[in-house]
């Protein structure tokens, strides 16, 4: 059972911050050093100064700044709890979209409880940075991102009704993504949203590591506060929730760029056993992928050729697949690419990011890097579909790394949530 609750959001005070575009940022893990400098130059109160300070003692600095900004009422806490509608208007390849969702407190569950589900394999790298930030600030500074199912689009109807009013906050970021925020108030609307989710499982779209960090922090707080209440805020996480049925929920492809290995003639001979292969013009890459979006297809691009690959017979590639895979998992293009082409035909068993392989959002960037000899061969793919993400996650399976690129990222700076000891959600 998924539990979502309203919370008293902490937001920028519009009497002090006249232009939200001066303070909102990309998520902390998308901020480069150059972007840090740009954000710092925009405002003394830019959100980057909280989520990713430039100073060495970043955790103490963030906590001190947060305390000072609250005292000076640069940031203000809402007097009444609510959930928050969050729309993002954006463009992809010349087409306009609006992604519709809401921000609420979501109860934390370790993955083994099968309430909140992961969908993608992740590195087992250290999560200590965000854990230290949680310990220092005692705030959810950035929202997680999850998917839920709402086939009747009941929640979207609620959002659209609220979105007829003027937004509380809005801003466009440096990528041209326009964000708008409204507050969901009133017990009736909140209960209607809760009812849609109450018998559901939800799937993490973005931020697997940060979710696991939040669970770790929750467990630490429970040890320190053994008489905790269920509604104490550290048991919950501020989360951006989007229905998988939303037409504005866009996943971009993660094109694979091999950095060292080449496609040899014997590889092509073997590929022809399983794929229809046709020479295409470089200008036809996008159209080939679009026209074959309903079947497993790839474009192979290297210095010598551009080839369209279309799977002939799914039964013939069964031998490359584990018996433990579900049919949903076997049908994923990224799984076929990994298990059949990379591991099976090219004998590439263990590809390390940045050493052996990189991932590109735009096919033109992958092609350009091959042409500049920054990579040897690009395998261009269609994007994973949102419904595929939900099915695979509910099967208890995790997709290969970089199988999904949810676009755009949720901007940081519109909202935070207090999770300090003794803070109780109403």
N, C-alpha and C positions, 0 to 999 in steps of 0.2 A: 504493500500500500504506500503510495507516494503522498507525503504530507507537505503542503505548502501553506505558508502563513504570511500575513502582512507584517511589515516592520516599520519602525520610525526612521526613514531615510535621512542620512546626513548629506546635505547638498550645499553647493555654493550659494551664498547670499547675493541675490540679484541687486541689492542696494550697494554692494561693494564691488561686485564683478559685473561690469556692464556688457561685456561681450564674451560669451562662452567659448568662442573660437580661440580666445587667448589662453584658455586653460585646459581644454580637453586634449587627449592624446591617444595614440595607439596603445595597445596593451604593452605591459613592461617588456615582454620577451620579443617584441617587434621593434623596440627602440634601439637604434644604433648610436654610437658616440656622436656622430654628426647630428642625428635627430635630437639627442640630449641637448646639444649646444643650441639648436634652433628653438627648442621648447623653453629652455632657460631664458633665451632672449625675448620670448613673447611676453612673459609676465613673471613677476616675483611670486605669483601664486599658481603658476602652472602645475598641473597635476603630476608631471614628471618629477617634480621636487619631492613628492611623497612616495611614488611607486618605484622610482629608480634614481635616487639622488646621485649626483656626480661625486660627492664627498666620500672619503674613504670609510668613515664611520657611518655608513648609510642608514643603519637601523636606528641608532640613537638620533641621528639628524631627522629622519622621517618622523619619529615619535615626538621629538621636540617641536618640529614644525607643525605637526597636526595639533598638538596641544595649544600652541600659540595661535594658530588660525581659528581654532574653536573659541579661544578666549577673546580674540579680536572680532569674532562673528563674521569672519570671512567665510567660514563654514557654519551652517546652522542645522540643527536637528529638528525634524518635523515634530509638531506637537501631537499629531494623531497618526497611528500606523496606517499603512496602505500598501497595496501592490502598485506597480508602475508599468503602464503600457510603454513599450519602446519600439518605435518604427525607425527603419533605416532605408532611405531612398538612395539608389545607386544605379550605376550603369555597368554593363558587361558586354563588350563587343558591340557597342552601339545600341543595345536594348536596355530599356529602363525597367527597374524592378523596385518593389517595396517589400522588405522583410518585416513581418509582424510578429511580435512576441510580448512577453511581460517579464518583469523582474520581481521576484519574491524571495522569501526565506524558504529554503528547501531542507528538510530534515536529512542529516547525513546518515548514510548506511555504507559499511564496508562492502566491497564488491561481492563477497561470498554470500551476503544476504539476498542477493539477486533482486533488489529493488531499484538501485541505481546501477546501470550496466556500462562497462567500457565497450568501445567498438574497435579499438585499434591497438596494435602492439606499440609499446613505448620503450624508451631506453630505461635502464635501471640506474640511471645516474643519480647523483645526490640531489635531494630536494631541500637541502638545508637553507638555501637562500630565502625562499618564500616562507619557510617555517620560522626563520629568525624574524622576518618582517611581521608575521602574525604575532609572535611573542612580544615584539617591541611595541607595535601600534595597537594591538587588541582590536583590530578592525578588519572587516572584509573590504579591502580597498578597490578590488575589481570583482566583477561578477563572473561566475562560471557560466557555461553555455551547454544547455541540455535540450534534447528533443523529446516530445511526447506525441501521442496519437490522439487526434480529435477529428474523426471521420465526418462528423456532422458539422464541423467548423463552428461549434457553439462559442468557443472562446474568441475566435476571430470576429464574430458578430458583436460580442461585447466590446472588443478593442475598437472596432470601426465606429461604434456608437459613441464611445468616449472621445475618439479622435476627431469628431466633428467640432470639438471645442478648441480654443487656443491652447497650444502646448505650454507646459510649465517651463520647459527648457528646450532649446534647439541650437544646433550648430552644425556647420559643415567642416569636415576635416581636410587634410592636405591631399587626400585621394578623391575629393569631390563627393564623399559620402555624407549625406545630410541626415542627421539624427534628430528625432523628436521624442519628447517624453511627456506623458500625462500620468496623473495619479488615479488609480482605481479606488474609489471610496464607496462606502455603503456596504453593509453586511450582505445584502442580497446579491450584488454583483460578485463580491469576493466568494461567497458560498457557491455560486454557479461555476466559477472557475475551479474551485476546489473539487467539486463533484465530478468534473470531467476527468480529473487526474486520479481520483481516489482508488480506482481499481487497476491502475496502470503501472507498468514499469517505465522508467525513463532511461534515456541513453545519453551519455556524455558526448557532445559534439566536439568540443574543444576544451582543453585544459585538464587532461587526465592526471598529470603530475600534481597540479594544484589541488585537485579534488582529494587525492590521496594525502597530500600535505594537510588539508583541512581535517581529515579523519584523524591523522596523527595528533594534531593540535587538540582536537576534541578529547582524545584519550588522555592526553597530558592533563587537560583541565579537569577531567573526571577524577583522576588520581588525586589532584590537589583539592578537589571539592567533592568528597565522596557522598555528600548529602544533596547533590545537585538535583534540580528539577528538570523534567523532560523538556520544558520550554525555555530553559536557559539558552541564551543565544549561541553559545559555543557548540551546541548540538546541531546547529543549522548553518547553512551557507547561502549567502546572497547569490542568486542564480538567474540568468537570462534564459527563459523557457520559450521555445518556438515549436509550434505544431508541425509535424512532418508533412502535413497536407498543404501547408502554406505555399502558394505559387512563387513567393519571393525567397524561399529557402534554396539558395544556390550553392552547389558544390562545384568547385573548379577542378580540373584534372591535375594530377601530379605526374607530369611527363618524366620519364626515366632517362638519365644521361649517364652512360658508362664512360668512365674517365680514362681507362687503360685498355680494356679488352676490346677486340675487334670481331666483327662477324666475318668468319672465314667461309670459303667455298663449301667445305664439308658441313658447316652449320646451315647454309642455304639449302643444300641438298636435303638435309634432315627436316628443315622447316617445311619444305614442299610436300612432305608426307602428310602433314597435318593442316596446312593452310593453303588456301588459294592465294597466289602471289602475283601481283601485277605491278609493272613499272608505272609510276605516275609522275606528273610534273610537280615540282616543289610548290607551285601555286595551287595545287589541288589537294594539299594536305588537309586543310580544314574541311573542305567539302566531302572528301572521302570519309573522314571520321563522322561527320554529321549524317551522311547517307547510310552509314553502317552502325548507327548508335544502338540498333536493336539486336545486334549479334556481336560476338567477341571479335574485335578487329583492332589492328594496330597499324601504325606507319613506322617503317624502319628508315632512318635517314643517316647516311654517313657520307664521306667525301666522294664516294663512287656512285651512289644510287639513292633514289627515293622509291620505296616500295610499299604498296598497300597489302596488308596481310589480313585475310578473313578466314576464320576457323571453318574447316570442312565438316567434321563429324566429332561431336563431343564425346562419343563413346570411345573413340580411338585414343583420347588423351587421358582416359581413366587410369592408366598404368602409372602416370606421373603423380597422381593424387593420393593422399592418405585416405585410408578407409574410414578414418574418424571424421572426415569433412562432411558436412551437410550438403545437400544439393544446392542450397542458396550460396554456400561458400564456394563450391566448385564453379559456379556460374560467374563469379566475379572476374572481370577482365584482369585486375591486378594480380589475382591468384594464378590465373592461366599464364600471365607473363612471367611471374616469379617461378612457378613450379615447372612449367613446360619448357619455356624458352631459356630462362636464365639457369635454373638448376639442372633441368633435364638435358636440353640440347647443347647449351654452351658450357655446362659443368661449372657454373659459378655458384658455389654453395653458400658462400658467406661474403656478402658485399657490405663494406663499411662506408657509411656516409662520409663524404668529403675526400676519402681516400680512393674508393672504387666507384662510387656512384653519387650523383646529386639529383635533386628533384627541382623541376622548373614549373612554375605556374602557367606560363604562356609558351605555346609551342614555338613561337618565333624566337624566344630567348634560347631554347634548346638547340634549334637549328643554327642560330648565330654562333653559339659556343662551339659546335662542331666545325663550322666554317673557320673559326678563329683558332682551331686546334686546342681548345680548352677542354675538349672531350672527344672521344673516338666515335661513338655511335649514339644516336637518340632513338628511343622507342616512345612514340607519341600515342597517347591513349585518350579514350573518352572518359568523362567524369563518372565517378560512382554516383548512383541515384540515391536520394534520401531514403526511399522505401527499402533499398538494399541494406543500408546501414542499420535500419531498425530490425529487419529480419535477422541479419547475421548476429547482431548483439543479443537478441532475444533467444537465439540458439546457443548462447554461451560461447561464441567464437569471437576471435579478434582478427581484424583485417591486417594485412601487411602494413608496415609503417608507411606513412605518407599516402594512404589510400584516399584520404579526403582532405579537401582544402575549402572549408566553409568560408564563403566570402559575402560581405566584408566581415572583418573582426568587429566585435562590439567595442565602441570607444570607451575609454576610461576617463572618469572625471564627472560623470553625471550623478553618481550615487555611491555611497558607502554605507556599511552596516556595522553597528557596534556589537562586538562579541565578547566583551570583557566579562569577567566573573561577576555574577550577581545580576547581569543584564537579562531580563526575562521578556520574551515575546508575548504580546497580549492576544 
